[in-house]
Amino acid sequence: MDASEYKCPNCNAELKFDPATQKLSCEYCMSAFTIDEIKAIYADAETVLDSVSPEEAKDKDEFEEHTNLYHCASCGADIMADDRETATFCYYCHNPVILSGKLTGEYRPSKVIGFHITREQAEDAFKKWVGKRMFVPKDFKSEQQLEKMTGLYVPFWVADCDVQSDFSGIGKIVRSWTSGNYHYTETKEFKVERSAKVTTIGIPADGESKIDDLLMESIEPYDYKELQPFSMSYLSGFYADKYDIDKAGVFPRIKERATKASRDVIHQSIGKYSSISTQRESYNVQRTKWEYMMLPVWFMTFKYNDKIYEFAVNGQTGKLAGTPPLDKGKLKLFSTAIGLAVAVIGGIILGGL
């Protein structure tokens, strides 16, 4: 078998035969497959060559012609905007950006979810969120800070994964009862085995290295029922990120989430035992179907004591997340005031005695 005929079922890179493991390995996403697994995966499909329809070619040409790319020399961020919208500052570090050219069609997403949450709604959500936090810096609540909130289409790789899941273990059912003067304990052991292909649908991972991954996961989920074919009209009045992490780069995050979801499915199918002793357990992602899309986020950063704090609102659902900066001066004053109050109350009590 000529290994070069086969592409990685997870990231589409070339597979190479590794003599040490006797497997076909992908050096990009670190997946590995036995020859039999690859034959089975591709049994009903031949290598598909990239082909572009006339409609797709037209859409890519429109994207290349009408999308400007702006570059931030301070932090390296690349911002996309349509040719009617001018980007003047970096959404991430707030420094000026410069027009650096056009984009190639490969950065054109296939799907998009448009903004449902307005700027006013996002600002109101931020004000309520920050209003509950006493010890944030004053500037964090200012109107000047709110002006930096940006409507941003974040690039996401969304994956459907086929996971071969195998489990073997011993399940124990323990029953105890008392009869007369005797206490009995009965333990029954059962062989538990599960083998299944679990398919996980729509696992997202953002392709922007500057935005915290956990922040993006915290504002999930998005409702994929509202996905639409990408059109340049969605960029009007908003900005978009140019992805800097490709499919192979995000695959470890996708794999981790797909594995966890598959493990949950397998364990939920086992049933109720007093205890389970795992003897063998494996989850192998054997094929991944990718879609590149833009998802809406109201995004804002705040630099405090040389650290960047991020705040985000899901532009479809309004779900928000962020880590507020802590003004240690305010916290110290508050702690001092509490300490003085406690001392005064204690003195009054002692004086009364």
N, C-alpha and C positions, 0 to 999 in steps of 0.2 A: 504494500500500500504506500502510495506517495503522500506523505504527511502534508506537503505543501498544497494539496488539493483541498484541504479542509480549513475552514475558518473557525475561530473560537465561537461556540454557540452563545457566549455571554457578551463579548465585546466586539466580535467580528475581526479581531486581529488574526494573524497567521499562527497556526499551531505548529510546534516543532517537537519532534520525538526526543525524549530525554532518556538516554541509556541507563542512567542511574535509577530511575523510577519505573522504567518501561512504560511510561505514559506519554501522551501527547500533552504538552504544556503550553500555556500562554504566558509569555514574559511580561505582558502588559497588565492583565487583571489577576494573574497568578492562579487561574483555574487549571485543573489537570483532569484528564480523562483517559480511561483505558481505551485501547483500540476497539474493543467490542462495544463500549458505550458510544463512541463516536459513530461506529457503523449503525448502531440502533437508532441514534438520533437522526442521522441523515438517510435512513433506509428509504424513506418515502419522499426525499427531496434531494435535488441535485444542487450544486453550487450555483447560487443566483448572482448573476452579474449585475452591477449597478446600471440602471437604465432610468432615463428621465423623460417623461412625457412632454409633449409640446406645451401643455398647460403649466406643468411644473417649471419648465424652462422659462416661461413668460413671467411666472411669479418670482422666480429667483432674480431675473433681470430687473424687475420692478424694485425688488428689495435692494439690490446693489445700487441702483440709480438714485433712489430716494431716501436712503438711510445714511446719515452722517455719523462718523465716529469721533468722539472727543476723548482726549487723553489727559489724565492728571499727572503732571510731572512730580508731584509731591508724594503720592502714595501708589501710583501706578494703575489706578482704576481706569477702565475703559467704559465710556457711557455712549449708548446709542440713542439717537433721536431722529425723527423724520426731518426732511429738509425744510419744513415750515417752522420747526421748533429749534431754538438756539440754546444749547447748554452753556451756562456761564460759570457754574461752580460744581465742584465734586460733591456728590451726595454723601460721600463717606468722610472726607477730611475737611470739606468746606473751602478748599483752596481753588483758585481759578483753573479752568481747563482750557485746552486749546484744540481747535479743529485739526484732526490728524489724517483725515481722508475718508474713504468709503470702506464698506465691508463686502466680503465675498458672500455668495449665496449659501455657503455651508452654514452660516450663522443664522439663517432664516428658520424660525421654528415652524413646526407643522400645525400646531394647535395653540390656542390662547383662550384664557378666560378674562373677559373684560372687567373693569372696575365697576363694582356695585356700591361701594362705600365712598361717599363724597369726601372732599377735603374737610368740610365743616364737621362731618360726623367723626372723622379720624381725629381731628383736633379736640372735639368734645370728649372722645374716649380717652385721649391722653390727659386732658385736664382732670377728669374724674380719677384716673389711675394715679397721677402724681399728687392729687389733692389729699390722698390718704397717707402720704409719706411725709413725715414731719422733718426728717433730717437730710433732705436733698438740698443742694446749693440753690441759692436764690435765682441764679441765671438759668437754671434748668427749667424753671417755670415761666420764663420771660416770653414776651411776644416775639422777640428776636429769635429765640430758640425755635418757637413754633413755625416761624417762616422757613426754617430749614427742613421741615418735613417734606418729603419728596414722594410723588406718585411714581413708583418704580415697578416695571415688569422684570421679575427675577427669572433667570433661566433655570429651568428644571429638567433633569432627566427623569422620566417616569418609566418604570419597568414592570413587566409581567414576568414572573420567574416560575419555571418548572423545577421543583425540588424533589429529588428522589429521597424519600424518608424511610429509614429503617430503624426498628427498635426491638430489642430483646431483653427480657428481664424476668424476675420472679415476683409475683404478687402474693402477698400474704393476707389472709383473713383470720383474725383472732377473735375468738368468742369465749367469754367467761361467764360462769354461773355458779350458784351455790345450791347444794342439795344436802339437807341435813347438816351434819357437822363438817362437811367437806366442800372445798372450793375447787372448781375445775376450770382449766384453761385449755381450749382446743385451738390449734394452729393448723390451718390448711394452706398449702403452697400450690400455686398455679403458674404454669409457664405462660408468659405473656409475650406475644410477638405481633408486630405491626410492620407492614411494608406497603408503601403507597407513594404515588406521585401526587404531590400537593402543588397546586398552582396558586401563587399569590398574585393579586391584581392591583396595579396602580400604585406601586411603592415609589414615592418621590425622593429625589435628592437634588439639592440645588447645585448648580455648576459654577458658583461664584465663591472664590476662596476668601474674599474679604468679609463676607457676611457670615456670622456665626451659624454653624450647622444646627446647633441645639435651638437657637432662636427660631429658625425656619421650621423646625419640627414642632416647636411649641405653638405655632399659630395654625397648624394643620387641624382638621382636614380641609381640603378643597372639594367642592362638589363637581365631579367630572361630568355630570350630566349637562353642565353648561359650557363644556368645551366647544369651541368653534374653530373652523379653519382659519389660520392666521391671515390677517389682512393689515395693510399698512395703516388703515384708518384707526386701528386700536392704539397706535403710537401717538396720535394727535393729542397734544396737551400733556403727554407723559414721557418719561424716559424709560430706557431699558438697559439691562446689563449685557455685556458681551461675555459669554461663558469663557472661563479660563481653566476649567476642569472638564476633561472629556469623559466618555462613558467608562473607560478603563479606570480613570481616577476615582469615580464615584462608586464603582462596583463593590469595593469592600463594604461600604455603608449599606448598599442595597442588599448584598449577600447577608450581612448581619441581621437585617430586619426580616428578610425572607426566611432565614433559618429559624429565627425566633418564632415567627408566625407558624411555620410548619411544625415546630416542636410543640407549640400550644395545641395545634390540631391533633397531633398524635397522642399527646398526653390526655387531652379531653376525651379521646375515644377509648381510653383504657378502662374506664369505669372506676368504681369505688373499691379500693382495697385498704386494709389497715396500714399497709406500707408497700412500697415498690423498691426492689433492689435492681438497679440498672446493670445489665451485663454488657450490652453493646448498643450503641446509639450513633447514628450518622445521618447527616443531612448534606446532600450534594446538589448544588445548583447546576442543572444540566443544560438549560437553555434559557436565554433571556431575550425578551422582545422589548425594544426600546422605542420611546417616543420623546422627541425634544419639544418642549412647550414653554410658553411664557405665562407666569402666574402673577396676579396683581398684589402688590404690597405697598402700604404707606410706611415709609422708612425714615428714621431719623437717628443721627448720632450726636453725642455730646462728649467733648474732650474735657477731662477733669484730672488734674494732677498727672498729666502725661499718659492717661489711659482713656481708651475709647469705649464709651458706653452706648449700646445699641437698643433701639426701641422699634417695634414693628407692629403693624395692624394688618391682618388679613384683608385685602381689598375686596374680597367677595363676601365674607361672613362677618367681619368686624372683630373677630377674635384677636386679642392683643397679648403681647409678651414683651418683656424687657428687664434689664437689671439697672435699677436706679443708682446713681452715684451717692456716696455717703459723705456729708459735710461733718467731719470730725469735730470741727469747732462748735457747731450747733449742738452736737451730741454731748460734748464736754460741758457746755453751758447748762444744758438741761440736767445732766447728771449732778452738776454742782448745785443747781437750784433745788433739786430733789433732796440732796444731802443736807443743805441748809434748812429746808423745811422740816425734815425728819429731826434735825438737831434742835430746832426751835420747839417743836411739839414735845420732844423728849424733855427739854428743859422746863416747859410749862407743867408737864406731868410731875416731874421731880419736885418742882417748886410747890405744887399743890400738896405733896406729901409732907 
